Amino acid sequence: MTARVPATVSPEALPPPEQFAVTGHRVACDGGGALGHPLVWLELGEKPFVDCGYCDRRFVRAEGKKAPKGAKTHYEDPSPRRLGDH
């Protein structure tokens, strides 16, 4: 009897749980809600998107004012900074 090896699935084949359009190069994620995760900072750099390692949220760079298809346009930063804090 021959064992069946499952086919590998590329990361692009499975959509992320949530996508958010962002305009900056750095974004904070805490998983959202009461059952979130520790606050982490994610760096997009030159990449078109970055995925959170805890919750798999995907943050997609918005080109100009147009959000990528399927991305939510409202993302509330969990770590708001007052003017002068940075």
Secondary structure as the mmCIF struct_conf table of DSSP 4:
data_model
#
loop_
_struct_conf.conf_type_id
_struct_conf.id
_struct_conf.beg_label_comp_id
_struct_conf.beg_label_asym_id
_struct_conf.beg_label_seq_id
_struct_conf.end_label_comp_id
_struct_conf.end_label_asym_id
_struct_conf.end_label_seq_id
HELX_LH_PP_P HELX_LH_PP_P1 THR A 2 THR A 8
HELX_RH_3T_P HELX_RH_3T_P1 PRO A 11 ALA A 13
BEND BEND1 LEU A 14 LEU A 14
BEND BEND2 PRO A 17 PRO A 17
STRN STRN1 GLN A 19 VAL A 22
BEND BEND3 GLY A 24 HIS A 25
STRN STRN2 ARG A 26 CYS A 29
BEND BEND4 GLY A 32 GLY A 33
TURN_TY1_P TURN_TY1_P1 ALA A 34 LEU A 35
STRN STRN3 VAL A 40 GLU A 43
TURN_TY1_P TURN_TY1_P2 GLY A 45 GLU A 46
BEND BEND5 LYS A 47 PRO A 48
STRN STRN4 PHE A 49 ASP A 51
TURN_TY1_P TURN_TY1_P3 GLY A 53 CYS A 55
STRN STRN5 ARG A 58 ARG A 61
STRN STRN6 GLU A 63 GLU A 63
TURN_TY1_P TURN_TY1_P4 GLY A 64 LYS A 65
STRN STRN7 LYS A 66 LYS A 66
HELX_LH_PP_P HELX_LH_PP_P2 ALA A 67 PRO A 68
TURN_TY1_P TURN_TY1_P5 LYS A 69 GLY A 70
STRN STRN8 LYS A 72 LYS A 72
BEND BEND6 THR A 73 THR A 73
BEND BEND7 PRO A 78 SER A 79
TURN_TY1_P TURN_TY1_P6 LEU A 83 GLY A 84
#
